[in-house]
Amino acid sequence: MRKVHINFADRDFYFRGKSDKGVMSHFWNNLFNITTTKDKPLNIIDAGAHIGDETLRFRYFHPDANIVAIEAEKNNFEVLSKNFSEDKNVKLFNKALWNEKTTLNIAQHSDSTEAFRVREKDSSNTSSTEIKTITIPIIMQENNWDEIDILKLDIEGAEKTIFTKNFDEWIEKVNVFVFEIPDSDIPGTTQLIFDAISKHGIIVTCHNVDEYLVLIKENQPFGLERIKYY
């Protein structure tokens, strides 16, 4: 494991060298910050946190935020834990975000450390590892949250399941949706997300920033600022 000092955040960050090249590039690409005039700490879910690059960005821009970081793959989670286990305002879960509490299979679908997908448990697939799930309502209940300020999803197509059923009780409580466009994993998933939001009459402003879509609910104290770190 290697360590680098992230200048803009003034802290060390652990990674695994070349295998984490794509993730580490987030620190020198032009990305964004979700700005807010809200006068209390934000509630943030970082689902598909990998080794914590986006978790660090949320922590830097929102130092008082309550963050739940979720990563299903155990090796990625080990590095995530190295980066955030001492941060009292970041809760870490080695689980998969899903629409119900269950056990899934997780398997790597390419050589990338970012390329892990979860799917319904299949007893005939002996090459897959089992992973327990966590749901958005459980996260909110366990943390006594009445709303989610930022919901970031980068879960390799599992977004389709999240927005297919059991989303009615929480979707109106999200102020900002951030997701890496998942259609290359599961075609049509972006449309499903917009359909779910539209079903509840939620009006959003949509921003496209590199590989992300950022949807900000209307009449909420949030905005988007494009950032160049270096």
ZADO-1210 file (C-alpha; in nm, 4 decimals, padded with zeros to 6 digits):
<atoms>
<atom x="00.0000" y="00.0000" z="00.0000" code="MET" pos="1"/>
<atom x="00.1242" y="00.3480" z="-00.0878" code="ARG" pos="2"/>
<atom x="00.0579" y="00.6894" z="00.0607" code="LYS" pos="3"/>
<atom x="00.0328" y="01.0314" z="-00.1017" code="VAL" pos="4"/>
<atom x="-00.0261" y="01.3740" z="00.0487" code="HIS" pos="5"/>
<atom x="-00.3386" y="01.5344" z="-00.0983" code="ILE" pos="6"/>
<atom x="-00.2477" y="01.9026" z="-00.1019" code="ASN" pos="7"/>
<atom x="-00.5924" y="02.0597" z="-00.1245" code="PHE" pos="8"/>
<atom x="-00.7148" y="01.8561" z="00.1748" code="ALA" pos="9"/>
<atom x="-00.3795" y="01.8699" z="00.3570" code="ASP" pos="10"/>
<atom x="-00.3927" y="01.5045" z="00.4554" code="ARG" pos="11"/>
<atom x="-00.2376" y="01.1725" z="00.3581" code="ASP" pos="12"/>
<atom x="-00.4332" y="00.9249" z="00.1466" code="PHE" pos="13"/>
<atom x="-00.3607" y="00.5545" z="00.0996" code="TYR" pos="14"/>
<atom x="-00.3882" y="00.3705" z="-00.2326" code="PHE" pos="15"/>
<atom x="-00.2492" y="00.0620" z="-00.4049" code="ARG" pos="16"/>
<atom x="-00.0436" y="00.2067" z="-00.6853" code="GLY" pos="17"/>
<atom x="-00.1248" y="00.1489" z="-01.0528" code="LYS" pos="18"/>
<atom x="-00.4420" y="-00.0495" z="-00.9836" code="SER" pos="19"/>
<atom x="-00.5972" y="00.2633" z="-00.8295" code="ASP" pos="20"/>
<atom x="-00.4831" y="00.4991" z="-01.1069" code="LYS" pos="21"/>
<atom x="-00.8369" y="00.5695" z="-01.2282" code="GLY" pos="22"/>
<atom x="-00.9615" y="00.6514" z="-00.8796" code="VAL" pos="23"/>
<atom x="-00.6629" y="00.8707" z="-00.7966" code="MET" pos="24"/>
<atom x="-00.7166" y="01.0727" z="-01.1155" code="SER" pos="25"/>
<atom x="-01.0207" y="01.2236" z="-00.9421" code="HIS" pos="26"/>
<atom x="-00.7785" y="01.4318" z="-00.7405" code="PHE" pos="27"/>
<atom x="-00.6401" y="01.6148" z="-01.0419" code="TRP" pos="28"/>
<atom x="-00.9393" y="01.6223" z="-01.2753" code="ASN" pos="29"/>
<atom x="-01.1722" y="01.9212" z="-01.2777" code="ASN" pos="30"/>
<atom x="-01.4647" y="01.8087" z="-01.0644" code="LEU" pos="31"/>
<atom x="-01.7179" y="01.9873" z="-00.8482" code="PHE" pos="32"/>
<atom x="-01.8431" y="02.0827" z="-00.5064" code="ASN" pos="33"/>
<atom x="-02.2015" y="02.0804" z="-00.3839" code="ILE" pos="34"/>
<atom x="-02.2345" y="02.4216" z="-00.2223" code="THR" pos="35"/>
<atom x="-02.4922" y="02.4989" z="00.0447" code="THR" pos="36"/>
<atom x="-02.6186" y="02.7731" z="00.2719" code="THR" pos="37"/>
<atom x="-02.7678" y="02.5178" z="00.5104" code="LYS" pos="38"/>
<atom x="-02.6744" y="02.6027" z="00.8684" code="ASP" pos="39"/>
<atom x="-02.6411" y="02.2496" z="01.0087" code="LYS" pos="40"/>
<atom x="-02.4150" y="01.9530" z="00.9242" code="PRO" pos="41"/>
<atom x="-02.5051" y="01.7707" z="00.6050" code="LEU" pos="42"/>
<atom x="-02.6075" y="01.4039" z="00.5886" code="ASN" pos="43"/>
<atom x="-02.4203" y="01.2336" z="00.3044" code="ILE" pos="44"/>
<atom x="-02.4250" y="00.8785" z="00.1668" code="ILE" pos="45"/>
<atom x="-02.1284" y="00.7740" z="-00.0473" code="ASP" pos="46"/>
<atom x="-02.2355" y="00.4392" z="-00.1958" code="ALA" pos="47"/>
<atom x="-01.9665" y="00.2676" z="-00.3965" code="GLY" pos="48"/>
<atom x="-01.7023" y="00.4564" z="-00.2022" code="ALA" pos="49"/>
<atom x="-01.4169" y="00.2369" z="-00.3313" code="HIS" pos="50"/>
<atom x="-01.1041" y="00.3571" z="-00.1423" code="ILE" pos="51"/>
<atom x="-01.2573" y="00.6900" z="-00.0423" code="GLY" pos="52"/>
<atom x="-01.1630" y="00.9506" z="-00.3030" code="ASP" pos="53"/>
<atom x="-01.5131" y="01.1005" z="-00.3110" code="GLU" pos="54"/>
<atom x="-01.5508" y="01.0522" z="00.0637" code="THR" pos="55"/>
<atom x="-01.2428" y="01.2708" z="00.1066" code="LEU" pos="56"/>
<atom x="-01.3847" y="01.5354" z="-00.1245" code="ARG" pos="57"/>
<atom x="-01.7098" y="01.5436" z="00.0746" code="PHE" pos="58"/>
<atom x="-01.5151" y="01.5647" z="00.3999" code="ARG" pos="59"/>
<atom x="-01.2974" y="01.8500" z="00.2694" code="TYR" pos="60"/>
<atom x="-01.5825" y="02.0679" z="00.1444" code="PHE" pos="61"/>
<atom x="-01.8188" y="01.9774" z="00.4306" code="HIS" pos="62"/>
<atom x="-01.5939" y="01.9222" z="00.7343" code="PRO" pos="63"/>
<atom x="-01.8848" y="01.8848" z="00.9783" code="ASP" pos="64"/>
<atom x="-02.0898" y="01.6480" z="00.7622" code="ALA" pos="65"/>
<atom x="-02.2155" y="01.3094" z="00.8783" code="ASN" pos="66"/>
<atom x="-02.0979" y="01.0658" z="00.6112" code="ILE" pos="67"/>
<atom x="-02.1914" y="00.7034" z="00.5530" code="VAL" pos="68"/>
<atom x="-01.9431" y="00.5376" z="00.3145" code="ALA" pos="69"/>
<atom x="-02.0414" y="00.1995" z="00.1685" code="ILE" pos="70"/>
<atom x="-01.8111" y="-00.0357" z="-00.0226" code="GLU" pos="71"/>
<atom x="-01.8947" y="-00.3981" z="-00.1021" code="ALA" pos="72"/>
<atom x="-01.5571" y="-00.5311" z="-00.2198" code="GLU" pos="73"/>
<atom x="-01.3389" y="-00.6364" z="00.0743" code="LYS" pos="74"/>
<atom x="-00.9987" y="-00.5283" z="-00.0625" code="ASN" pos="75"/>
<atom x="-01.1282" y="-00.1849" z="-00.1569" code="ASN" pos="76"/>
<atom x="-01.2920" y="-00.1632" z="00.1849" code="PHE" pos="77"/>
<atom x="-00.9608" y="-00.2354" z="00.3587" code="GLU" pos="78"/>
<atom x="-00.8054" y="00.0701" z="00.1937" code="VAL" pos="79"/>
<atom x="-01.1192" y="00.2777" z="00.2631" code="LEU" pos="80"/>
<atom x="-01.0886" y="00.1816" z="00.6297" code="SER" pos="81"/>
<atom x="-00.7211" y="00.2792" z="00.6315" code="LYS" pos="82"/>
<atom x="-00.8213" y="00.6227" z="00.5056" code="ASN" pos="83"/>
<atom x="-01.1208" y="00.6872" z="00.7314" code="PHE" pos="84"/>
<atom x="-01.1338" y="00.4528" z="01.0320" code="SER" pos="85"/>
<atom x="-01.0174" y="00.7343" z="01.2609" code="GLU" pos="86"/>
<atom x="-01.2705" y="00.9873" z="01.1312" code="ASP" pos="87"/>
<atom x="-01.5516" y="00.9874" z="01.3871" code="LYS" pos="88"/>
<atom x="-01.7965" y="01.1469" z="01.1454" code="ASN" pos="89"/>
<atom x="-01.7542" y="00.8799" z="00.8769" code="VAL" pos="90"/>
<atom x="-01.9342" y="00.5483" z="00.9258" code="LYS" pos="91"/>
<atom x="-01.7992" y="00.2659" z="00.7109" code="LEU" pos="92"/>
<atom x="-01.9963" y="-00.0336" z="00.5856" code="PHE" pos="93"/>
<atom x="-01.8527" y="-00.3334" z="00.4016" code="ASN" pos="94"/>
<atom x="-02.1912" y="-00.4041" z="00.2450" code="LYS" pos="95"/>
<atom x="-02.3806" y="-00.3528" z="-00.0793" code="ALA" pos="96"/>
<atom x="-02.6486" y="-00.0867" z="-00.1100" code="LEU" pos="97"/>
<atom x="-02.9704" y="-00.2561" z="-00.2218" code="TRP" pos="98"/>
<atom x="-03.3471" y="-00.2138" z="-00.2026" code="ASN" pos="99"/>
<atom x="-03.3933" y="-00.4759" z="00.0692" code="GLU" pos="100"/>
<atom x="-03.1984" y="-00.6493" z="00.3420" code="LYS" pos="101"/>
<atom x="-03.0589" y="-00.9717" z="00.1951" code="THR" pos="102"/>
<atom x="-02.7404" y="-01.1484" z="00.0866" code="THR" pos="103"/>
<atom x="-02.6033" y="-01.1077" z="-00.2659" code="LEU" pos="104"/>
<atom x="-02.3182" y="-01.2380" z="-00.4758" code="ASN" pos="105"/>
<atom x="-02.0347" y="-01.0040" z="-00.5722" code="ILE" pos="106"/>
<atom x="-01.7982" y="-01.0748" z="-00.8597" code="ALA" pos="107"/>
<atom x="-01.5341" y="-00.8856" z="-01.0569" code="GLN" pos="108"/>
<atom x="-01.6296" y="-00.8333" z="-01.4218" code="HIS" pos="109"/>
<atom x="-01.2984" y="-00.6856" z="-01.5465" code="SER" pos="110"/>
<atom x="-00.9404" y="-00.6328" z="-01.4273" code="ASP" pos="111"/>
<atom x="-01.0223" y="-00.2956" z="-01.2721" code="SER" pos="112"/>
<atom x="-01.0533" y="-00.2625" z="-00.8945" code="THR" pos="113"/>
<atom x="-01.3629" y="-00.0530" z="-00.9690" code="GLU" pos="114"/>
<atom x="-01.5336" y="-00.3295" z="-01.1685" code="ALA" pos="115"/>
<atom x="-01.7293" y="-00.5305" z="-00.9114" code="PHE" pos="116"/>
<atom x="-02.0983" y="-00.6002" z="-00.9513" code="ARG" pos="117"/>
<atom x="-02.3533" y="-00.7413" z="-00.7109" code="VAL" pos="118"/>
<atom x="-02.6472" y="-00.9560" z="-00.8141" code="ARG" pos="119"/>
<atom x="-02.9106" y="-01.1839" z="-00.6682" code="GLU" pos="120"/>
<atom x="-02.7603" y="-01.4803" z="-00.4865" code="LYS" pos="121"/>
<atom x="-02.6988" y="-01.7826" z="-00.7102" code="ASP" pos="122"/>
<atom x="-02.6011" y="-02.1029" z="-00.5305" code="SER" pos="123"/>
<atom x="-02.4716" y="-02.2521" z="-00.8576" code="SER" pos="124"/>
<atom x="-02.2139" y="-01.9735" z="-00.8991" code="ASN" pos="125"/>
<atom x="-01.9266" y="-02.0926" z="-00.6829" code="THR" pos="126"/>
<atom x="-01.6857" y="-01.8239" z="-00.8095" code="SER" pos="127"/>
<atom x="-01.8782" y="-01.5384" z="-00.6483" code="SER" pos="128"/>
<atom x="-01.8345" y="-01.4027" z="-00.2956" code="THR" pos="129"/>
<atom x="-02.1334" y="-01.3365" z="-00.0747" code="GLU" pos="130"/>
<atom x="-02.2013" y="-00.9871" z="00.0607" code="ILE" pos="131"/>
<atom x="-02.4745" y="-00.8620" z="00.2929" code="LYS" pos="132"/>
<atom x="-02.6789" y="-00.5593" z="00.1951" code="THR" pos="133"/>
<atom x="-02.7853" y="-00.2362" z="00.3584" code="ILE" pos="134"/>
<atom x="-03.0767" y="-00.0143" z="00.2564" code="THR" pos="135"/>
<atom x="-03.1290" y="00.3601" z="00.2568" code="ILE" pos="136"/>
<atom x="-03.4159" y="00.3421" z="00.5128" code="PRO" pos="137"/>
<atom x="-03.1922" y="00.1405" z="00.7491" code="ILE" pos="138"/>
<atom x="-02.9152" y="00.4002" z="00.7169" code="ILE" pos="139"/>
<atom x="-03.1572" y="00.6821" z="00.7921" code="MET" pos="140"/>
<atom x="-03.3111" y="00.5008" z="01.0871" code="GLN" pos="141"/>
<atom x="-02.9788" y="00.3996" z="01.2451" code="GLU" pos="142"/>
<atom x="-02.8449" y="00.7556" z="01.2167" code="ASN" pos="143"/>
<atom x="-03.1685" y="00.9351" z="01.3101" code="ASN" pos="144"/>
<atom x="-03.1704" y="01.1221" z="00.9792" code="TRP" pos="145"/>
<atom x="-03.4912" y="01.2811" z="00.8574" code="ASP" pos="146"/>
<atom x="-03.3334" y="01.3694" z="00.5221" code="GLU" pos="147"/>
<atom x="-03.0320" y="01.2947" z="00.3030" code="ILE" pos="148"/>
<atom x="-02.8590" y="01.6034" z="00.1742" code="ASP" pos="149"/>
<atom x="-02.6342" y="01.4267" z="-00.0794" code="ILE" pos="150"/>
<atom x="-02.6865" y="01.0748" z="-00.2120" code="LEU" pos="151"/>
<atom x="-02.3879" y="00.9706" z="-00.4246" code="LYS" pos="152"/>
<atom x="-02.4181" y="00.6421" z="-00.6154" code="LEU" pos="153"/>
<atom x="-02.1433" y="00.4657" z="-00.8073" code="ASP" pos="154"/>
<atom x="-02.2553" y="00.1058" z="-00.7709" code="ILE" pos="155"/>
<atom x="-02.1925" y="-00.0483" z="-01.1117" code="GLU" pos="156"/>
<atom x="-02.5512" y="-00.0730" z="-01.2306" code="GLY" pos="157"/>
<atom x="-02.7124" y="-00.1646" z="-00.8984" code="ALA" pos="158"/>
<atom x="-02.8771" y="00.1773" z="-00.9282" code="GLU" pos="159"/>
<atom x="-03.1405" y="-00.0012" z="-01.1374" code="LYS" pos="160"/>
<atom x="-03.2502" y="-00.2097" z="-00.8400" code="THR" pos="161"/>
<atom x="-03.2385" y="00.0873" z="-00.6013" code="ILE" pos="162"/>
<atom x="-03.4779" y="00.2854" z="-00.8208" code="PHE" pos="163"/>
<atom x="-03.7036" y="-00.0029" z="-00.9298" code="THR" pos="164"/>
<atom x="-03.8829" y="-00.0744" z="-00.6019" code="LYS" pos="165"/>
<atom x="-03.8896" y="00.0228" z="-00.2324" code="ASN" pos="166"/>
<atom x="-03.7775" y="00.3796" z="-00.3060" code="PHE" pos="167"/>
<atom x="-04.1052" y="00.5549" z="-00.2218" code="ASP" pos="168"/>
<atom x="-04.0329" y="00.6023" z="00.1477" code="GLU" pos="169"/>
<atom x="-03.6994" y="00.7839" z="00.0980" code="TRP" pos="170"/>
<atom x="-03.6719" y="00.9421" z="-00.2473" code="ILE" pos="171"/>
<atom x="-03.8496" y="01.2657" z="-00.1497" code="GLU" pos="172"/>
<atom x="-03.6071" y="01.3059" z="00.1425" code="LYS" pos="173"/>
<atom x="-03.3005" y="01.3420" z="-00.0835" code="VAL" pos="174"/>
<atom x="-03.1892" y="01.6960" z="-00.1686" code="ASN" pos="175"/>
<atom x="-02.9059" y="01.6206" z="-00.4125" code="VAL" pos="176"/>
<atom x="-02.8516" y="01.3076" z="-00.6226" code="PHE" pos="177"/>
<atom x="-02.5018" y="01.2424" z="-00.7583" code="VAL" pos="178"/>
<atom x="-02.4383" y="00.9387" z="-00.9750" code="PHE" pos="179"/>
<atom x="-02.1921" y="00.8150" z="-01.2307" code="GLU" pos="180"/>
<atom x="-02.3972" y="00.7479" z="-01.5427" code="ILE" pos="181"/>
<atom x="-02.4641" y="00.3721" z="-01.5095" code="PRO" pos="182"/>
<atom x="-02.6004" y="00.2853" z="-01.8553" code="ASP" pos="183"/>
<atom x="-02.2803" y="00.1172" z="-01.9722" code="SER" pos="184"/>
<atom x="-02.3396" y="-00.1342" z="-01.6896" code="ASP" pos="185"/>
<atom x="-02.7181" y="-00.1653" z="-01.7170" code="ILE" pos="186"/>
<atom x="-02.8740" y="00.0128" z="-02.0201" code="PRO" pos="187"/>
<atom x="-03.1742" y="00.2289" z="-01.9378" code="GLY" pos="188"/>
<atom x="-03.0822" y="00.2854" z="-01.5743" code="THR" pos="189"/>
<atom x="-03.0562" y="00.6638" z="-01.6056" code="THR" pos="190"/>
<atom x="-03.4100" y="00.6750" z="-01.7453" code="GLN" pos="191"/>
<atom x="-03.5295" y="00.4648" z="-01.4501" code="LEU" pos="192"/>
<atom x="-03.3781" y="00.7158" z="-01.2081" code="ILE" pos="193"/>
<atom x="-03.5517" y="01.0076" z="-01.3783" code="PHE" pos="194"/>
<atom x="-03.8783" y="00.8113" z="-01.3919" code="ASP" pos="195"/>
<atom x="-03.8608" y="00.7424" z="-01.0167" code="ALA" pos="196"/>
<atom x="-03.7935" y="01.1094" z="-00.9410" code="ILE" pos="197"/>
<atom x="-04.0724" y="01.2221" z="-01.1753" code="SER" pos="198"/>
<atom x="-04.3178" y="00.9767" z="-01.0177" code="LYS" pos="199"/>
<atom x="-04.2917" y="01.1729" z="-00.6941" code="HIS" pos="200"/>
<atom x="-04.3237" y="01.5118" z="-00.8621" code="GLY" pos="201"/>
<atom x="-03.9684" y="01.6090" z="-00.7670" code="ILE" pos="202"/>
<atom x="-03.8312" y="01.8902" z="-00.9823" code="ILE" pos="203"/>
<atom x="-03.4534" y="01.8958" z="-01.0189" code="VAL" pos="204"/>
<atom x="-03.1867" y="02.0984" z="-01.1914" code="THR" pos="205"/>
<atom x="-02.9578" y="01.8643" z="-01.3828" code="CYS" pos="206"/>
<atom x="-02.5825" y="01.9226" z="-01.4191" code="HIS" pos="207"/>
<atom x="-02.3424" y="01.7078" z="-01.6208" code="ASN" pos="208"/>
<atom x="-01.9892" y="01.7126" z="-01.4751" code="VAL" pos="209"/>
<atom x="-01.7469" y="01.4780" z="-01.6509" code="ASP" pos="210"/>
<atom x="-01.8755" y="01.1244" z="-01.5743" code="GLU" pos="211"/>
<atom x="-02.1321" y="01.2405" z="-01.3170" code="TYR" pos="212"/>
<atom x="-02.4885" y="01.3646" z="-01.3257" code="LEU" pos="213"/>
<atom x="-02.5797" y="01.5959" z="-01.0385" code="VAL" pos="214"/>
<atom x="-02.9508" y="01.6483" z="-00.9735" code="LEU" pos="215"/>
<atom x="-03.0365" y="01.9268" z="-00.7291" code="ILE" pos="216"/>
<atom x="-03.3899" y="01.9461" z="-00.5938" code="LYS" pos="217"/>
<atom x="-03.5658" y="02.2728" z="-00.6623" code="GLU" pos="218"/>
<atom x="-03.6094" y="02.5239" z="-00.3767" code="ASN" pos="219"/>
<atom x="-03.3344" y="02.3709" z="-00.1635" code="GLN" pos="220"/>
<atom x="-03.0239" y="02.5613" z="-00.0395" code="PRO" pos="221"/>
<atom x="-02.7798" y="02.3786" z="-00.2666" code="PHE" pos="222"/>
<atom x="-02.5814" y="02.4638" z="-00.5750" code="GLY" pos="223"/>
<atom x="-02.2937" y="02.3349" z="-00.7841" code="LEU" pos="224"/>
<atom x="-01.9456" y="02.4822" z="-00.8106" code="GLU" pos="225"/>
<atom x="-01.6914" y="02.3527" z="-01.0604" code="ARG" pos="226"/>
<atom x="-01.3530" y="02.3042" z="-00.8985" code="ILE" pos="227"/>
<atom x="-00.9941" y="02.2779" z="-01.0156" code="LYS" pos="228"/>
<atom x="-00.7877" y="02.1366" z="-00.7309" code="TYR" pos="229"/>
<atom x="-00.4434" y="02.2126" z="-00.8726" code="TYR" pos="230"/>
</atoms>
